[in-house]
Amino acid sequence: MFRTFIFTVVALIALPLQAQEKLSVVRVNVTSQAWDFLRPWGKKQPQTKRAIGAVLEGGRVIVTGDLVANAAFVEFETPEGGTKVPASVEFVDYEANLAVLKCGDDAFLKDIPQLGMTESNIGDELTVWQLESNGRLLQTKGPMTTAEMMAYPVDGAFLIYRMTVQLQGRDSSFTLPVVRDGKLTGLLMAYDNATNNANIVPAPVIEHFLKDAADGKYDGFPRAGYGLSAMRDPALRRYAKVPADVTGGVFINFVQKDGPADRAGMKKGDVLVGVNDLAVDQDGNFPHPKYGKIPTGHIFSTMHFVGEKLEVHILRDGERKTLDLTLARKAPEDYVSDPYIIDKAPRFYILGGLVMQEISRQMLKEFGADWTRRAPERAVYIDRYQSELFENGPKKIVFLTRVLPTPATVGYEEITAVRVTKINGVELQSLNDVPTALEKPENGFHKIEFDESPRVIYLDAAQVGAVEQLVQQQYRLPTLKRLE
Amino acid sequence: MRGCVHFELPRCWIGLITVYFHIMSMHRPRLMKLSRLIIAALTVASAFAQQAEIRKSLARINNTAQEYNFRVPWLPGGVGGGSGTGWVVENGRLMTNAHVVSNARLLTVEKEGDPKKYVATVEHIAHDCDLAILKVEDKDFWKDSKPLPIGGVPEIETTVSVYGYPIGGDRLSVTRGVVSRIDFRTYSHSVMDSHLSIQIDAAINPGNSGGPVLQDGKVVGVAFQGFSGDVAQNVGYMIPTPVVKHFLKDVEDGKYDRYVDLSISTFPLQNPAHRKALGLPDDDRGVVVTEVGSASVCYEHLKVGDVLLKIDGMDIASDGLVELEGERVILAEVAERKFKGDVVTFDILRDGKPMQSKVEFHGPFPYTHQANSYAPARYVVHAGLLFQPLNRNLFATFQFQNPRVQYYYARFVDDELYKDRDETIVLTSLLPDPINTYLDEFREGIVKSVNGKPIRNIKELAAAFEEKTEQLLVEFEGIGRPLVLNTAEVEAARDRIRKRYNVQRESFLEDEAK
């Protein structure tokens, strides 16, 4: 009995060591727990995802941002399994879908060889790395078919590499390194079983992310802040007075207020013809030396950094002009309706049973994949068209999302999904104004105003105070407000 | 053509009057059940004779219908058929459901024991309460048939008989059931309108539609809708006589005016703090007005914040119910019984001061885009671009994905989008041609203006397209570039597009079928 046991243990440890040289990867196990934006006081069920992180120079482990979203616990594990150490997120960019992880245990990563980075060209053969359960490397090859701009999972469009590859189903496959000539060329973020197409966060995006983070302060991917229409329509070219000898150019149909383009003096109706020494064609693409036609957004977001100055060439009423544009990034919290809220608890305020929250796309997405049809249409409209609706404020839209029945809210139970505009006469810029507004009840009543039916309701200020404890106990709420 | 009973899915109904309280059932006093039984036994003998009479007053209606084509509006829609039941009312007319005779191209009626098929025509059709009146010119049709007398509202738990031609059959069928409940319910023919309706447990099937439901020899309702078998069993609905009589009275002047309503939203005043803050006593009376759109008949008579205490002298309870002829009914029910030109009087509190406000129902609510349409599809084709006003049929046909179109459809009334336009005009499709090759980003766009002039309806758009300016600049809501059309190029493309896509007619602008 005793002899057999010893034998087994030896075999398990010995086999992988003999089988292959050290790999430049670690297993990454993440237990994430997202906040529930429809019950903002609590979190949803924890979920565990397993992935493979690539070890880069300086012992940085890179994975997709998606993997570590709302992470409660991150750990590294050796490829062959067994040894595990706690790890943490050093930098993350959910828009670019990238994260750098580190672990406190220097010894763990010490012997692991570090990967270099390389860009790839269309037609190159790329290799996707997966791990067998015994730690053996499973390599699957396929051609890179295209490089293009595509919407990333959370917000915004960035460059991707696409390859065709027949992947096997394996454990730990949430993020997979994609390698060429022994160097990392991207991270696989989405794979379609039916078409065998894999979408890859490519080296240029990863390098931008790492370079940005190198000074210890992460700024993110900048944007120019405009919208464009293609300009192939001859009638539109005549209307915009584009001279006949100009072949390219796109029509600027939107300029975000206070964005980089706005500050540079760009106006709706301008025709964008070039950025620095790159010409912009009629579809809004520029000729990329490696990838061919790529949308101009790539120049601003990935070829340059926050704070850099670019020359933007435009035609206004047929006259050439050059604008100096300084790149900046608009953080999600600077939008009226945050495009995403990750790693942060939802803000809310429960007043006597009235649950008030701020509209965010994160909240609307709780209604499922077809949230644009299932979420309250007013909130969807506010989120979608915020840039045209709220140029002059408010900062956030306070929404009464539901009413928890309490003695103070009798008769108000059916109110849902209405915008709160004022409390006790104070116009709300965000939830932060609620406590101040509540300091001044009128004749002992809190007056709550909406911009649609039921328009105005009242709560007895003394009663609200009296039921607070009851609400918290009966509905088992850990807290009645969160404003940080 | 769909089957003649409308099978409705259980769905939440949101109407013009935002009802925060749920639709209530109405409890009628249960009157001396025993004595009623005795009377029933005594009348059994005469009932057989009566039934023979009833048969002569019934007809099977065959409808050859053609729906309108909303995707390619210049083409005719598919032709289908269906059948239902009709019954004789005063002045030599047949009554049936609107949905039995909607979109009719040819109507024929048959009577039991008479081999002849008679041609019928629609005299009046009321899509909002699913009733219609037919004329039959041939005098032979009317011999022997007597109008059926119209009774009142039957009591709960009493028995009624449903007469009709369910699932097509040639012979009259009679089923019997009990009155289960009486409540306010969506009429699925229009989807947007709700009226009183009576639930019975007699089988009502396609083909029963329009048939009379009788009690003691009198019509107490018109069979009209049910649920499909997988939703509910033994549930059928009939239109009760207050609605039938309302329709008959409305058409007395020779035309149908539609139901009038208050078109306001109110909120119950049940919260003690709410009542105290408004200075109201603790007497469970009054509701507060929360929406009065400028299209409402109450506009400028009632204001947001007014507390409604009485309607036509009847107290309004804090849950919005009014006691009417011994029943507790919703506020809307009082308006239901009115006609165009009638007046309703409110006792209100405005800023704490009691006053009276008289509201005249000058006409029905004008914005009915969320109701099923039985009128031809209106449209304009210009430069191969198809523009159509947004209504329920268009929405169902194109399944718009654009959130702005969804918003305009859902909130046109609530957010008073009608202040800027009479209807929402959408560019629904493009007939590909060199003139519109690069205009695809305008698909599902909502027209705002042409050459700077705001466009309120499809007629204005068609007129703007006819103006022979050198170029047309069409602006769309929320799209930051104009659609630019050179008039000479459009004219040059016109015949080409007409021929290539067989566009028989470049526009149809009339509101009603002519």
Interface residues (C-beta under 8 A of the other chain):
Chain A: G227 S229 A230 R232 D233 A235 L236 R238 Y239 F251 I252 N253 F254 K268 T372 R373 E377 R378 V380 Y381 R384 Y385 E388 A408 T409 V410 G411 Y412 E414 I415 N443 F445 K447 E452 S453 P454 R455 V456 I457 Y458 L459 D460 Q463
Chain B: T18 Y20 F21 S265 F267 P268 L269 Q270 N271 P272 A273 H274 K276 A277 L278 V288 T290 E291 V304 G305 P403 R404 Q406 Y407 A410 R411 D414 D415 T437 Y438 L439 E441 Q471 L473 G478 I479 G480 R481 P482 V484 L485 N486 E489
